[in-house]
Amino acid sequence: MDADVPGTVLKRERTRDAVLELIESRSPGDAIPSERALCALLGVSRPTVRAAVDELVAAGLLVREHGRGMFVAPAKITQELVAGDRALSVPQAAGAWSSRLLEFTTLQAGARVGRKLRMSPAAEIVYVARLRLVDGAPMAIEHLHIRAELVPGLSAQELESGDLYEHLRATHGVHVHEAVQAIEPTVVTRAEARLLDVPELSPALLFERLTSDTTGRPVEYVHSLYRGDRYRIVSRLALGPAAEVAPDRDGHHPGIPPGDFAHGDAIASSTRGDIQAGG
């Protein structure tokens, strides 16, 4: 499957979401339909279904058992990281960051994204897939789902240059305030490996984020894949009282385009990421 053909990124994304919907509607250990049945159910090809299933198996959400089928994986153990101060401004990251659009379209939210954004499945969202680069080298693949009514006239230029949240603030009057974000280890698929210029099954970090505005309304649902060989996370944990110190101004908040939130808005967070030197 050619990742550069228009629509293929979106097709993989929608297939993955449909299988995720099946997983989330079941309990650990429950069976899900076979790949052949999923092809008929979703109206997509076997390679598309297999790529989605392979990704979810690698992410630890599905388990294949030879001769028996596919089953929902056991529930993961969640460790919450807590910082002493929930408000965090996000400075510019090292290196020159840029974006290349892979997909940019308006479509119905669907059941899963609609549930996350607290909107009707029939309501429209702007779907964006973009490749994030640092000094010209691919670093991450981002899939953004934004409420369409909040960003009328959102342009490709806004998505390829500058800070997305600054564009939302200045052009569309949307002030992001808080983000809840989960981070998991994973590996890249063949199509993702081609885009990131790494070997297939290379380690990666998967970020899933829900961003809300100052009224608590969900604005954006994002999941992003960052190269594991070039990206790391550093957590600063408050283990006891200490003298007040100036905030650390280095680094890049994981999964969030560098520079976003740097102009006055705060984001609830307890982690940050850094580009590894010489990685």
ABEGO torsion letter per residue (X at the ends): XBAABBGAAAAAAAAAAAAAAAAAABBBGBBBBBAAAAAAAAGBBAAAAAAAAAAAAAAGABBBBBGAEBBBBBBBBBBBBBBABABBBBBBBBEBBBBBBABBBBBBAEAAAAAAAGBBAABBBBBBBBBBBBGGBBABBBBBBBBAAABBGBBAAAAABEBAAAAAAAAAGBBBABBBBBBBBBBBBAAAAAAAGBBBGBBBBBBBBBBBBAAGBBABBBBBBBBAAABBBBBBBBAEBBBBBBBBABEBBBGBBBGBGAAGBBBBBABBBBBBBGX
